[in-house]
Amino acid sequence: MPRVVPDQRSKFENEEFFRKLSRECEIKYTGFRDRPHEERQARFQNACRDGRSEIAFVATGTNLSLQFFPANLHGDHVSLSQTRHIHGLDGQKPRFSIMIGFSLIHLKEK
């Protein structure tokens, strides 16, 4: 599939692959699978701060390597304690969830 298609909205709304990915579903961090759980958590948090992460959509097995701009590049420093408060993360539990929202395509308004 080419990186850019003429009618992105139609492609996104009508293609089964994109419909599956647009549903709310479980994702998992795919980096450092051989490391202990606590180390993987720390590496995931550091990767997010650095503006990158590798994730997989569990239901479809689709893997993505995300690259984004961390908040501190825009002058908005957000500490881990602030993100725990915002997203309701609880570092005391052995497992936690984080909400990552992103768009797979960017639609330009005409």
Residue pairs with C-beta under 8 A, 6 or more apart in sequence:
5 11
8 105
8 106
8 107
9 107
11 18
11 105
12 18
12 22
12 104
12 105
13 19
18 104
20 57
20 59
20 60
20 62
21 57
21 60
21 62
21 104
22 104
23 59
25 57
25 58
25 59
25 60
26 57
26 58
26 59
27 55
27 56
27 57
27 58
27 100
28 55
28 56
28 58
29 40
29 44
29 53
29 54
29 55
30 54
30 55
30 56
30 63
31 40
31 43
31 44
31 47
31 53
31 54
32 39
32 40
32 43
33 40
35 43
37 94
37 95
41 96
44 53
45 80
47 53
47 54
48 70
49 70
49 72
50 70
51 67
51 68
51 69
51 70
51 73
52 65
52 66
52 67
52 68
53 65
53 66
53 100
54 63
54 64
54 65
54 66
55 63
55 64
55 66
55 100
56 62
56 63
56 64
57 63
57 64
66 102
68 102
71 77
71 78
72 78
83 89
83 98
84 90
84 91
87 97
87 98
87 99
89 96
89 97
89 98
90 96
